[in-house]
Amino acid sequence: MKKLSHIDKQGRVAMVDTSGKKSTKREAVASARVLMSPETVRAVRGEMTPKGNPLETARLAGIMAAKRTADLIPLCHPLPLTHIDVRAELEESGVYLVANVSTEAQTGVEMEALTAVSVAALTIYDMCKAVDKAMTITDVRLERKTGGKSGAYERQKAKGKT
């Protein structure tokens, strides 16, 4: 069995020591969806939601969240993020969110990208809940990452899906 990286010799949860790791350029892309009723999609498209523009608010919330990831996830290292981009696209079934986060550091930015899309999705929900409390946040996932010892990762697309 592989040794668990976040458990010390006494079996306690511990933050990984990255001081011996080389800083490299790292990037991660994560995505999420907020599924909503056709009525809610129309309200967003027509700029008729009670709290204002949910897409732009969600983008800003995602950017802010990526910068605060180490405050939210107990064993995450605070990282000097060099770029954060969050996109919110209105689709027929709801909102598709994508976060792209970059750094040059000793550990990756997967959690920052995942936190960005998660908080952006929660913001969409908050901005639209007066119209549709049945919205569903789904498919929060890492799409790809580069850099570091483990190398590149890219999610494989399922056959027949985009």
Secondary structure, 3 states (H helix, E strand, C coil): CCCCCCECCCCCECCCCCCCCCCEEEEEEEEEEEECCHHHHHHHHCCCCCCCCHHHHHHHHHHHHHHCHHHHCCCCCCCCEEEEEEEEEEECCEEEEEEEEEEEECCCCHHHHHHHHHHHHHHHHHHHCCCCCCCEEEEEEEEEEECCCCCCEECCCCCCCC
